[in-house]
Amino acid sequence: MTVHFFRWSAFAGCGFFLLACPLHAEVQYQLEKVVELSRHGVRSPTPDNRRETEAATQRAWPRWTTPDGELTAHGYRAVVNKGRWQGAHYRELGLLSAGCPSPSEIYVRASPLQRTRATAEALTEGAFPGCSVPVHYATGGIDPLFQSEKFALSKTDPAQELAAKRARAGDLAALQQRLHPTITLLKHAVCAPHNGCSFFDRPWQFRQTKSGHTYVQGLSVMASTVETLRLGYSENLPFNKLAWGNITSAAQITALFPLLTANFDLSNDVLYMAQRRGSVLLYAMLQALEPEKKPPVTRWLLLVAHDTNIAMVRTLMGFHWQLPGYGRGNIPPGSSLVFERWRDRQSGERYLRVYFQGQSLDALRQPEPINIRHPLLRQEWHQPGCKKTAVGILCPYEYAMSQMRKNLDFSAVAPPDVALQ
């Protein structure tokens, strides 16, 4: 498949905020290409999430107007808002031309689910209003880049998966005890008065499904419950429909994120899992960053998938972030992992810049135009040998690429026909 570029300019000293610095700090560096991996926007609870949370809390949860698991209208608007800023920003930097893009400017590939395809449409509607940019996705509902667990090439061995997750967890009972204060907060938010919610007090245990997938019984449901609350807050649900009036601020959502983080620590963020299931995606993204040997070239490759995909890619990279107002490693709706290839105009040397960006909980709940007053949040990847410049942290290209490749499991990499060409 074809690949595309994109142009960003964020600057040293800007901290977490993507728009806090001038756009044209220097002309020494030229942005050549961007590969961006985005999470879908705000969705309604999935059917599995709904069943789990209702069983654990022993009460019916409010129904959303959007069908279960699909991108909401509010989520669509928030993503359009982000795409609108991206399009304007890239045009100001000279990466994109005015008007509708040519095939050399943008290529979009989404996971086949409705929420990811609709998110891709929202991003392109914002960046290129009225242009109907094509969104490509795999027919048949399964894409080897994003649903790698469905393919024999990248499946995990059940015994190795269990061992890897046990090793990562250490003393599971001790972990549950450390998170007891957070569990108590969650119980107070979602359990009915005079209902003990005994599920929340049960000891956590590793369990395996019939297919061999390992999960932590207890923790996984609590994490799904926290995610449901986060999505509801981001959706701008009335507080009486969010947690029966028990949650009325972003800070209360933030306080629950340690449960979500712990669950990711013992699932997608386990190196063995990331190597088996995420190598195909990271490998394709790195291949897409390689300088083209002949035209035509494309500037912005936009991939729209899921938080699990981003988690596995970042685990392979060894990239750790914590955006303000979120838990360690949290991946908000509509957030994205961005790879930029830069070239020094004077020396011709190439560099790689990588960062994670997203909107705050309140910016998702009540979207406002993204600008200096209401910026995206950002954290940059850095390694020894990288340097701070006026366009951000730049890492020598070949060195950075070698660092990205070092944890890949090439036995789990897809054949060329599913790579991003």
PyMOL commands that set and color helices and strands:
alter all, ss='L'
color gray80, all
select helices_A, chain A and resi 47-57+73-92+114-127+148-150+152-154+158-169+172-178+180-190+198-201+219-234+239-242+250-254+257-265+271-289+307-317+361-365+397-405+410-412+416-418
alter helices_A, ss='H'
color red, helices_A
select strands_A, chain A and resi 29-39+106-110+205-208+214-217+300-305+336-344+350-358+377-380+387-389+392-396
alter strands_A, ss='S'
color yellow, strands_A
deselect
rebuild
show_as cartoon
